Amino acid sequence: MRIVMIGAGYVGLVSGACFADFGHDVTCVDKDADRIAALNQCRIPIFEPDLDKLIESGINSGRLMFGTNLSSIGDADAVFIAVGTPSRRGDGHADLSYVRAAAREVAARLEGFTVVVTKSTVPVGTGDEVERIIRETNPAVDFAVVANPEFLREGAAIRDFQHPDRIVVGTEDERARKVMGQIYRPLYLNQAPILYTSRRTAELIKYAANAFLATKITFINEIADLAERVGANVQDVARGIGLDNRIGAKFLHAGPGYGGSCFPKDTRALSKTALDYGVQLRVVEATLTVNETRKRTMSRKVAGALDNDIRGKTIAVLGLTFKPDTDDMREAPSIALIAGLLDFGAKVRAHDPVGMEQAKKELSGIEYCDDPYSCARGADALVIVTEWRQFRALDLERIKTDMATPVIVDLRNIYRPEDVRSAGFKYESIGRQ
Ligand SMILES: NC(=O)c1ccc[n+]([C@@H]2O[C@H](COP(=O)([O-])OP(=O)(O)OC[C@H]3O[C@@H](n4cnc5c(N)ncnc54)[C@H](O)[C@@H]3O)[C@@H](O)[C@H]2O)c1
C-alpha cells in the first residue's frame, strides 16, 4: 500500500515508521521544515525508545520518506491525518483547526479512489466534517473518510503499535474497509483483533477509553488521600482490588495526578462534546476537576513535609516529563507543582534524564541540573515527580550527606518507606504512612 502520513509528531512518526516496517511505502509530511530536514538526516525530533532505529531502517529500505509537501498524495491508497488536536484556548473543546487545514490541503490533491483516515483523536462528527470539507473543496474526487484512532502510549509506542490490544476502524464503506484491512494485515496475522464499527462509534471509542483510564487513575488517587487519613496503604488497596479480574491491576498507581498530551485534553473535549449534545458526563467532569486540583495541591504536600516553612528553601525536583521514557512535557504534573512551589517562595532546581530541553520551554525561573546528585546538593527537600528508572536506586547515603535537610517526598511511591527512613530521611509518599 502507498501511504501518506500528515503530521510527523509522536503518532505520525511512530505510525509511519511502523507501516514502512510492515512493508508499505510511506511518506511522512510535516509543515515544520526543520523537523523534516532533521528526519531526512536520521535525526529524530522526539524521544521515543527505538524509534531512531526503526526510522533509519525505513529510510535505508527506501520505504520511508519525509517531505514538506503533499505531492505524493496523487498515488496514495490512504492518507492518514495525524496532526495535533490540542485543547482550544478558552473553552477546552478540541481545536480542530489543524485537522480542517489538513483536510483542505489533501482535498486539492486527491486523484483516484483514496481513503482519508483520521488518526488524530477527534470528537464525534469530525469524520463527517472532514468528508464535507473534501467534497466542497474538490467535488469530483472519489474518496472515503475512515476513523482509525490510535491507542499507543508514549514511551512504549512502537511495541503498542506493533502489538495493539485492538485496532479500531470506523467506516461503512466497503472499499475503504478493504484498504484498511490490507494496511493492517501484518497485525491481523499476529492475531490483533480489528474492530470494524461506524465512524462515529470509532471516534467515541477513543474518548471513552481515555476518559475511563483517567477516571481509574483519579479514583485511586482519591482513595490514596483517604488511605493517608485512615492509616491504610493505598498500594495494598490497589493490589487488593486490582486482583479482581473485573477491575484489573493497571492504572491503579496513585500519584500526583495525570498529565500528558492526551488524558487532560481528551477528557475536557469529551465533556464539552457531550454538553453540545445535551448530555452531562458528571463522572468525567468530576475526574477533570479532581485531577486539576490534585496537581496543584502537590506543592502543599511538599510544604507540609517541611512543616510549612518553605519560603526561601531549596527544593530539588527529580523528573519533569509527564511520565518516564518520553520527553513530552504537555500538562506534566511537574508544571503545576513547580508553579506552586515558586508561589510559596521556594527556590527550585530540577533534573530530568531526557526532558530538560522541552521543560525549558515551559518552566522558567528554576535551575536545571545535570544529574540527580547535583540537583539534591544543598536542597532542603527532594521531590520525586516522575518515576524514571534512573531514580529508583539512588545512593541515599550520598544524597543525605549532600542535602541541607534530609527530606524526601516521593510522589510515585518508588521507595519503601522503611528503607528511606532507616537511611535517616524524613519520608512522605502517596497514600501510605
Ligand atoms: N501523543 C500520543 O501519545 C497520542 C496517542 C494517541 C493519539 N494521539 C493523538 O494523535 C494526534 C497527534 O498527536 P501527537 O502527539 O503526535 O502531536 P504532535 O504535536 O507531536 O504532532 C503533530 C504534528 O503535525 C504537524 N502538522 C500540523 N498541521 C499540519 C499540516 N497541515 N500538514 C502537515 N503537518 C502538520 C505539526 O507540525 C506536528 O509536527 C492528536 O490528536 C493526539 O490526541 C496522541
The ligand as an SDF file (V2000), in Angstrom:
LIG
                    3D

 44 48  0  0  0  0  0  0  0  0999 V2000
    1.0000   11.5090   21.6830 N   0  0  0  0  0  0  0  0  0  0  0  0
    0.3070   10.4220   21.9840 C   0  0  0  0  0  0  0  0  0  0  0  0
    0.6860    9.6190   22.8350 O   0  0  0  0  0  0  0  0  0  0  0  0
   -1.0000   10.1260   21.2820 C   0  0  0  0  0  0  0  0  0  0  0  0
   -1.5730    8.8450   21.4010 C   0  0  0  0  0  0  0  0  0  0  0  0
   -2.7600    8.5760   20.7260 C   0  0  0  0  0  0  0  0  0  0  0  0
   -3.3750    9.5870   19.9770 C   0  0  0  0  0  0  0  0  0  0  0  0
   -2.8120   10.8110   19.8900 N   0  0  0  0  0  0  0  0  0  0  0  0
   -3.4720   11.8310   19.0720 C   0  0  0  0  0  0  0  0  0  0  0  0
   -2.7810   11.9280   17.8290 O   0  0  0  0  0  0  0  0  0  0  0  0
   -2.7840   13.2790   17.3580 C   0  0  0  0  0  0  0  0  0  0  0  0
   -1.3540   13.7620   17.1360 C   0  0  0  0  0  0  0  0  0  0  0  0
   -0.7060   13.7970   18.3930 O   0  0  0  0  0  0  0  0  0  0  0  0
    0.8800   13.9650   18.5150 P   0  0  0  0  0  0  0  0  0  0  0  0
    1.2160   13.8080   19.9530 O   0  0  0  0  0  0  0  0  0  0  0  0
    1.5550   13.0970   17.5040 O   0  0  0  0  0  0  0  0  0  0  0  0
    1.0170   15.5120   18.0590 O   0  0  0  0  0  0  0  0  0  0  0  0
    2.3400   16.3460   17.7700 P   0  0  0  0  0  0  0  0  0  0  0  0
    2.0430   17.7360   18.1630 O   0  0  0  0  0  0  0  0  0  0  0  0
    3.5400   15.6430   18.3320 O   0  0  0  0  0  0  0  0  0  0  0  0
    2.4990   16.2790   16.1630 O   0  0  0  0  0  0  0  0  0  0  0  0
    1.6450   16.9000   15.2500 C   0  0  0  0  0  0  0  0  0  0  0  0
    2.4580   17.2730   14.0260 C   0  0  0  0  0  0  0  0  0  0  0  0
    1.5640   17.6720   12.9830 O   0  0  0  0  0  0  0  0  0  0  0  0
    2.1750   18.7020   12.2370 C   0  0  0  0  0  0  0  0  0  0  0  0
    1.1460   19.3840   11.4500 N   0  0  0  0  0  0  0  0  0  0  0  0
    0.1050   20.1270   11.8930 C   0  0  0  0  0  0  0  0  0  0  0  0
   -0.6560   20.5420   10.8540 N   0  0  0  0  0  0  0  0  0  0  0  0
   -0.0850   20.0520    9.7370 C   0  0  0  0  0  0  0  0  0  0  0  0
   -0.4130   20.1130    8.3430 C   0  0  0  0  0  0  0  0  0  0  0  0
   -1.4890   20.7680    7.9030 N   0  0  0  0  0  0  0  0  0  0  0  0
    0.4000   19.4860    7.4550 N   0  0  0  0  0  0  0  0  0  0  0  0
    1.4740   18.8150    7.8890 C   0  0  0  0  0  0  0  0  0  0  0  0
    1.8390   18.7020    9.1960 N   0  0  0  0  0  0  0  0  0  0  0  0
    1.0530   19.3180   10.0980 C   0  0  0  0  0  0  0  0  0  0  0  0
    2.8720   19.5490   13.2850 C   0  0  0  0  0  0  0  0  0  0  0  0
    3.8990   20.3480   12.7290 O   0  0  0  0  0  0  0  0  0  0  0  0
    3.4040   18.4640   14.2490 C   0  0  0  0  0  0  0  0  0  0  0  0
    4.7410   18.0840   13.9240 O   0  0  0  0  0  0  0  0  0  0  0  0
   -3.5660   14.0680   18.4120 C   0  0  0  0  0  0  0  0  0  0  0  0
   -4.9060   14.1460   18.0190 O   0  0  0  0  0  0  0  0  0  0  0  0
   -3.4410   13.2170   19.6540 C   0  0  0  0  0  0  0  0  0  0  0  0
   -4.5010   13.4050   20.5320 O   0  0  0  0  0  0  0  0  0  0  0  0
   -1.6270   11.1110   20.5090 C   0  0  0  0  0  0  0  0  0  0  0  0
  1  2  1  0
  2  3  2  0
  2  4  1  0
  4  5  1  0
  4 44  2  0
  5  6  2  0
  6  7  1  0
  7  8  2  0
  8  9  1  0
  8 44  1  0
  9 10  1  0
  9 42  1  0
 10 11  1  0
 11 12  1  0
 11 40  1  0
 12 13  1  0
 13 14  1  0
 14 15  2  0
 14 16  1  0
 14 17  1  0
 17 18  1  0
 18 19  2  0
 18 20  1  0
 18 21  1  0
 21 22  1  0
 22 23  1  0
 23 24  1  0
 23 38  1  0
 24 25  1  0
 25 26  1  0
 25 36  1  0
 26 27  1  0
 26 35  1  0
 27 28  2  0
 28 29  1  0
 29 30  1  0
 29 35  2  0
 30 31  1  0
 30 32  2  0
 32 33  1  0
 33 34  2  0
 34 35  1  0
 36 37  1  0
 36 38  1  0
 38 39  1  0
 40 41  1  0
 40 42  1  0
 42 43  1  0
M  CHG  2   8   1  16  -1
M  END
$$$$
